[in-house]
């Protein structure tokens, strides 16, 4: 089914919006109240560039929730169970956020911009409201705001030489999630070694929304010799790599342990944080579900299923497949989902009920490599 996306003031355009239109944007979605490019019309080419070359993505939808003030680090430590004892300006961290019941409510990258300023690069949800409510109710000395920061991702095996051409050899000094504020010509940016793929790359945070077309042009021009092209966070590669998509894969009861995020939660630290008591109880009881991969039998999907799909074992509901697609690399239909821990066994046979058909499948570990 093909439908049109109406453009209006209720959702924001990114600083790169006009550039994406000129370069052939064919479809978009809504994410964090912004228009989110999803394809430029040639999905196989976008997939191939990510795996074998380099691709550029407008990911301005990765909005930043910033808080600045004397209690900035103190607030950050209260918001997440990640131990922040070794927090250093310029080195980001992946930080699961939970509510007071231990339920996962976002999984941002925390960016320590300065000793008194923290950014959270968030997935799709209104976390700014949550952070503001916590900060105000507990009288933290901070100001919560959304900075003028819009990421442009450069991903793929040729991303590093391209970004080195743009910024210089110092980029090799960045650790994963490391970042530095700099300029590209006269364009103020933060360059971070990060991105929502496992193919390697960088995100260039534009710090002046008026210069979006300039930045797009600079990256596109420098990338021409690498055959760069526009694309979007890739649906298939994220399934193959087992990357968590917060709103897609989680439900209202999800906790971080189900998604293998327990290594980012330090229950033994002296620091109090939101959900600590609840997470301790969940940890002691043991997880009841697990985030897994699935290899799906039958003919290849021509297009990804649109809805979350129920999983059954012997006619008993045991979980859901949250996203599925055909993987050219694995030559198989694949999916990720959440399943009862008793059935989260490599090779376990299950039945997936999609909206228009049923398919047999086998559970497989993440990432899906065989």
NUGU-183417 format. One record per residue (C-alpha): x, y negated, z negated; residue number from 1; chain. Coordinates in steps of 0.02 Angstrom, whole numbers, m for minus. Example, Ala and Ser with C-alpha at 12.3 -4.5 7.8 and 13.67 -1.06 7.14 Angstrom:
REC; 615; 225; m390; 1; A
REC; 684; 53; m357; 2; A
//
This chain:
REC; 0; 0; 0; 1; A
REC; 66; m173; 46; 2; A
REC; 9; m326; m50; 3; A
REC; 65; m506; m55; 4; A
REC; 137; m594; m207; 5; A
REC; 57; m763; m233; 6; A
REC; 181; m901; m275; 7; A
REC; 124; m1028; m404; 8; A
REC; 178; m1133; m552; 9; A
REC; 131; m1002; m682; 10; A
REC; 295; m911; m644; 11; A
REC; 464; m992; m618; 12; A
REC; 575; m986; m465; 13; A
REC; 759; m952; m491; 14; A
REC; 895; m1075; m436; 15; A
REC; 933; m950; m296; 16; A
REC; 753; m932; m238; 17; A
REC; 769; m1031; m76; 18; A
REC; 932; m943; m34; 19; A
REC; 851; m773; m54; 20; A
REC; 709; m826; 62; 21; A
REC; 832; m883; 195; 22; A
REC; 925; m717; 180; 23; A
REC; 769; m616; 213; 24; A
REC; 685; m578; 46; 25; A
REC; 543; m457; 82; 26; A
REC; 467; m419; m88; 27; A
REC; 472; m478; m267; 28; A
REC; 401; m436; m437; 29; A
REC; 377; m533; m599; 30; A
REC; 501; m516; m742; 31; A
REC; 519; m633; m891; 32; A
REC; 390; m748; m810; 33; A
REC; 500; m771; m655; 34; A
REC; 496; m710; m474; 35; A
REC; 614; m563; m463; 36; A
REC; 681; m507; m292; 37; A
REC; 661; m319; m268; 38; A
REC; 716; m290; m87; 39; A
REC; 774; m380; 69; 40; A
REC; 694; m249; 180; 41; A
REC; 833; m122; 206; 42; A
REC; 836; m17; 49; 43; A
REC; 958; 115; 116; 44; A
REC; 1084; m22; 159; 45; A
REC; 1064; m103; m12; 46; A
REC; 1093; 65; m95; 47; A
REC; 1245; 102; 15; 48; A
REC; 1324; m67; m21; 49; A
REC; 1307; m39; m207; 50; A
REC; 1387; 134; m198; 51; A
REC; 1520; 99; m66; 52; A
REC; 1543; m88; m45; 53; A
REC; 1477; m243; m130; 54; A
REC; 1306; m321; m152; 55; A
REC; 1241; m483; m229; 56; A
REC; 1085; m492; m335; 57; A
REC; 981; m638; m398; 58; A
REC; 958; m584; m579; 59; A
REC; 909; m752; m651; 60; A
REC; 768; m657; m734; 61; A
REC; 898; m604; m863; 62; A
REC; 850; m752; m971; 63; A
REC; 955; m810; m1117; 64; A
REC; 888; m837; m1293; 65; A
REC; 1013; m951; m1378; 66; A
REC; 1030; m1006; m1558; 67; A
REC; 1153; m1136; m1615; 68; A
REC; 1196; m1194; m1791; 69; A
REC; 1290; m1148; m1948; 70; A
REC; 1186; m989; m1971; 71; A
REC; 1201; m925; m1792; 72; A
REC; 1308; m773; m1832; 73; A
REC; 1210; m741; m1991; 74; A
REC; 1048; m736; m1890; 75; A
REC; 1126; m622; m1759; 76; A
REC; 1177; m499; m1894; 77; A
REC; 1000; m497; m1963; 78; A
REC; 922; m469; m1791; 79; A
REC; 1019; m311; m1744; 80; A
REC; 1083; m153; m1824; 81; A
REC; 1243; m165; m1722; 82; A
REC; 1391; m200; m1836; 83; A
REC; 1456; m373; m1791; 84; A
REC; 1603; m380; m1911; 85; A
REC; 1725; m393; m1766; 86; A
REC; 1625; m519; m1664; 87; A
REC; 1738; m628; m1558; 88; A
REC; 1699; m776; m1447; 89; A
REC; 1708; m720; m1267; 90; A
REC; 1672; m536; m1297; 91; A
REC; 1493; m478; m1277; 92; A
REC; 1408; m329; m1359; 93; A
REC; 1258; m222; m1318; 94; A
REC; 1137; m247; m1465; 95; A
REC; 973; m151; m1483; 96; A
REC; 838; m254; m1569; 97; A
REC; 704; m170; m1674; 98; A
REC; 552; m230; m1768; 99; A
REC; 526; m198; m1954; 100; A
REC; 457; m24; m1916; 101; A
REC; 614; 27; m1821; 102; A
REC; 530; 15; m1651; 103; A
REC; 640; m43; m1507; 104; A
REC; 584; m215; m1445; 105; A
REC; 729; m263; m1331; 106; A
REC; 907; m212; m1285; 107; A
REC; 1002; m372; m1242; 108; A
REC; 1185; m411; m1219; 109; A
REC; 1243; m526; m1358; 110; A
REC; 1361; m663; m1298; 111; A
REC; 1459; m757; m1433; 112; A
REC; 1476; m925; m1343; 113; A
REC; 1557; m1012; m1492; 114; A
REC; 1576; m990; m1679; 115; A
REC; 1408; m1075; m1702; 116; A
REC; 1317; m1020; m1544; 117; A
REC; 1250; m850; m1490; 118; A
REC; 1158; m801; m1331; 119; A
REC; 1051; m646; m1307; 120; A
REC; 1037; m594; m1124; 121; A
REC; 868; m510; m1135; 122; A
REC; 764; m379; m1047; 123; A
REC; 583; m416; m1001; 124; A
REC; 492; m478; m1157; 125; A
REC; 458; m638; m1252; 126; A
REC; 601; m615; m1375; 127; A
REC; 626; m803; m1393; 128; A
REC; 462; m808; m1489; 129; A
REC; 522; m669; m1604; 130; A
REC; 691; m751; m1636; 131; A
REC; 609; m919; m1668; 132; A
REC; 485; m844; m1791; 133; A
REC; 621; m752; m1888; 134; A
REC; 736; m903; m1892; 135; A
REC; 601; m1024; m1948; 136; A
REC; 518; m912; m2076; 137; A
REC; 683; m869; m2161; 138; A
REC; 752; m1047; m2149; 139; A
REC; 906; m1007; m2047; 140; A
REC; 1000; m1164; m2000; 141; A
REC; 991; m1144; m1812; 142; A
REC; 904; m1217; m1662; 143; A
REC; 829; m1084; m1546; 144; A
REC; 822; m1130; m1362; 145; A
REC; 838; m1067; m1184; 146; A
REC; 999; m1131; m1104; 147; A
REC; 1018; m1179; m922; 148; A
REC; 1098; m1013; m873; 149; A
REC; 1051; m906; m724; 150; A
REC; 1151; m749; m682; 151; A
REC; 1200; m697; m507; 152; A
REC; 1265; m518; m503; 153; A
REC; 1404; m453; m390; 154; A
REC; 1407; m263; m399; 155; A
REC; 1492; m116; m316; 156; A
REC; 1668; m46; m294; 157; A
REC; 1723; m199; m193; 158; A
REC; 1655; m323; m320; 159; A
REC; 1821; m339; m411; 160; A
REC; 1927; m393; m261; 161; A
REC; 1790; m513; m207; 162; A
REC; 1774; m593; m379; 163; A
REC; 1965; m603; m390; 164; A
REC; 1963; m699; m225; 165; A
REC; 1837; m819; m299; 166; A
REC; 1910; m846; m472; 167; A
REC; 2088; m780; m477; 168; A
REC; 2181; m631; m546; 169; A
REC; 2139; m673; m726; 170; A
REC; 1973; m583; m703; 171; A
REC; 2069; m420; m729; 172; A
REC; 2099; m471; m909; 173; A
REC; 1913; m464; m950; 174; A
REC; 1856; m312; m1046; 175; A
REC; 1682; m240; m1015; 176; A
REC; 1555; m371; m1073; 177; A
REC; 1698; m495; m1088; 178; A
REC; 1664; m669; m1018; 179; A
REC; 1742; m840; m991; 180; A
REC; 1670; m1011; m954; 181; A
REC; 1749; m1083; m798; 182; A
REC; 1711; m1169; m633; 183; A
REC; 1697; m1109; m454; 184; A
REC; 1749; m1264; m358; 185; A
REC; 1639; m1391; m449; 186; A
REC; 1505; m1267; m503; 187; A
REC; 1502; m1234; m692; 188; A
REC; 1482; m1049; m731; 189; A
REC; 1515; m912; m855; 190; A
REC; 1596; m760; m776; 191; A
REC; 1557; m596; m864; 192; A
REC; 1614; m419; m827; 193; A
REC; 1443; m339; m832; 194; A
REC; 1293; m288; m729; 195; A
REC; 1148; m165; m724; 196; A
REC; 1235; m28; m627; 197; A
REC; 1373; 99; m657; 198; A
REC; 1465; 49; m499; 199; A
REC; 1563; m93; m581; 200; A
REC; 1549; m279; m556; 201; A
REC; 1522; m451; m629; 202; A
REC; 1385; m574; m670; 203; A
REC; 1409; m758; m633; 204; A
REC; 1302; m862; m750; 205; A
REC; 1261; m1025; m661; 206; A
REC; 1259; m1167; m789; 207; A
REC; 1174; m1299; m679; 208; A
REC; 1010; m1247; m600; 209; A
REC; 1030; m1382; m468; 210; A
REC; 1180; m1293; m392; 211; A
REC; 1101; m1123; m357; 212; A
REC; 1113; m1137; m168; 213; A
REC; 1294; m1191; m183; 214; A
REC; 1342; m1040; m287; 215; A
REC; 1246; m919; m175; 216; A
REC; 1337; m991; m24; 217; A
REC; 1509; m978; m106; 218; A
REC; 1485; m795; m151; 219; A
REC; 1408; m751; 16; 220; A
REC; 1547; m839; 112; 221; A
REC; 1689; m760; 13; 222; A
REC; 1604; m591; 24; 223; A
REC; 1586; m591; 213; 224; A
REC; 1751; m499; 239; 225; A
REC; 1688; m364; 121; 226; A
REC; 1522; m351; 215; 227; A
REC; 1425; m414; 66; 228; A
REC; 1237; m419; 78; 229; A
REC; 1091; m468; m34; 230; A
REC; 996; m340; m135; 231; A
REC; 920; m311; m305; 232; A
REC; 952; m203; m458; 233; A
REC; 940; m34; m377; 234; A
REC; 798; 80; m425; 235; A
REC; 881; 240; m367; 236; A
REC; 1055; 209; m437; 237; A
REC; 986; 165; m608; 238; A
REC; 895; 334; m611; 239; A
REC; 1051; 427; m558; 240; A
REC; 1152; 335; m691; 241; A
REC; 1021; 355; m827; 242; A
REC; 1015; 168; m865; 243; A
REC; 878; 116; m985; 244; A
REC; 746; m2; m916; 245; A
REC; 669; m67; m1076; 246; A
REC; 490; m103; m1026; 247; A
REC; 481; 38; m898; 248; A
REC; 551; 179; m1005; 249; A
REC; 494; 132; m1180; 250; A
REC; 321; 139; m1256; 251; A
REC; 250; 56; m1411; 252; A
REC; 326; 186; m1528; 253; A
REC; 500; 203; m1453; 254; A
REC; 650; 196; m1569; 255; A
REC; 834; 177; m1522; 256; A
REC; 883; 354; m1573; 257; A
REC; 770; 428; m1438; 258; A
REC; 872; 337; m1306; 259; A
REC; 1044; 382; m1370; 260; A
REC; 1069; 210; m1446; 261; A
REC; 1107; 272; m1622; 262; A
REC; 1291; 238; m1593; 263; A
REC; 1248; 53; m1588; 264; A
REC; 1157; 58; m1756; 265; A
REC; 1264; 52; m1914; 266; A
REC; 1153; 106; m2059; 267; A
REC; 1302; 114; m2178; 268; A
REC; 1351; m69; m2165; 269; A
REC; 1313; m180; m2315; 270; A
REC; 1228; m306; m2200; 271; A
REC; 1037; m308; m2209; 272; A
REC; 949; m312; m2040; 273; A
REC; 774; m300; m1971; 274; A
REC; 711; m121; m1972; 275; A
REC; 855; m49; m2074; 276; A
REC; 747; 45; m2200; 277; A
REC; 632; 112; m2064; 278; A
REC; 778; 165; m1954; 279; A
REC; 858; 256; m2100; 280; A
REC; 697; 356; m2124; 281; A
REC; 686; 394; m1938; 282; A
REC; 867; 449; m1936; 283; A
REC; 845; 562; m2087; 284; A
REC; 689; 642; m2014; 285; A
REC; 773; 670; m1845; 286; A
REC; 714; 618; m1674; 287; A
REC; 556; 697; m1606; 288; A
REC; 581; 641; m1426; 289; A
REC; 727; 614; m1308; 290; A
REC; 763; 512; m1151; 291; A
REC; 807; 637; m1014; 292; A
REC; 831; 660; m828; 293; A
REC; 725; 768; m714; 294; A
REC; 760; 857; m550; 295; A
REC; 595; 870; m459; 296; A
REC; 551; 1009; m335; 297; A
REC; 464; 989; m168; 298; A
REC; 473; 870; m19; 299; A
REC; 561; 704; m41; 300; A
REC; 461; 555; m102; 301; A
REC; 433; 429; 38; 302; A
REC; 408; 295; m93; 303; A
REC; 426; 293; m282; 304; A
REC; 273; 341; m385; 305; A
REC; 189; 183; m447; 306; A
REC; 133; 244; m618; 307; A
REC; 203; 328; m772; 308; A
REC; 171; 516; m753; 309; A
REC; 127; 646; m884; 310; A
REC; 239; 797; m914; 311; A
REC; 168; 967; m965; 312; A
REC; 237; 1134; m1024; 313; A
REC; 111; 1276; m1019; 314; A
REC; m30; 1149; m998; 315; A
REC; 23; 1056; m1156; 316; A
REC; 70; 872; m1143; 317; A
REC; 253; 848; m1196; 318; A
REC; 301; 676; m1131; 319; A
REC; 307; 560; m981; 320; A
REC; 412; 524; m828; 321; A
REC; 434; 336; m826; 322; A
REC; 512; 315; m652; 323; A
REC; 550; 430; m505; 324; A
REC; 626; 419; m331; 325; A
REC; 720; 517; m199; 326; A
REC; 909; 513; m222; 327; A
REC; 1007; 522; m58; 328; A
REC; 1167; 556; m155; 329; A
REC; 1092; 706; m248; 330; A
REC; 976; 756; m105; 331; A
REC; 834; 778; m229; 332; A
REC; 687; 691; m305; 333; A
REC; 738; 633; m478; 334; A
REC; 660; 546; m626; 335; A
REC; 693; 487; m802; 336; A
REC; 573; 504; m945; 337; A
REC; 541; 539; m1128; 338; A
REC; 502; 715; m1184; 339; A
REC; 472; 814; m1344; 340; A
REC; 642; 860; m1417; 341; A
REC; 594; 1045; m1415; 342; A
REC; 589; 1039; m1225; 343; A
REC; 738; 922; m1197; 344; A
REC; 843; 1070; m1144; 345; A
REC; 951; 1075; m988; 346; A
REC; 856; 1178; m859; 347; A
REC; 689; 1178; m951; 348; A
REC; 546; 1201; m827; 349; A
REC; 407; 1071; m835; 350; A
REC; 260; 1012; m732; 351; A
REC; 243; 826; m689; 352; A
REC; 71; 760; m647; 353; A
REC; 89; 612; m531; 354; A
REC; m63; 508; m483; 355; A
REC; m93; 604; m321; 356; A
REC; m1; 770; m344; 357; A
REC; 84; 889; m464; 358; A
REC; 266; 942; m451; 359; A
REC; 372; 1067; m545; 360; A
REC; 536; 1000; m613; 361; A
REC; 685; 1042; m722; 362; A
REC; 755; 942; m866; 363; A
REC; 934; 882; m840; 364; A
REC; 1054; 777; m945; 365; A
REC; 1089; 595; m906; 366; A
REC; 1172; 535; m799; 367; A
REC; 1099; 649; m666; 368; A
REC; 1253; 719; m582; 369; A
REC; 1199; 890; m517; 370; A
//
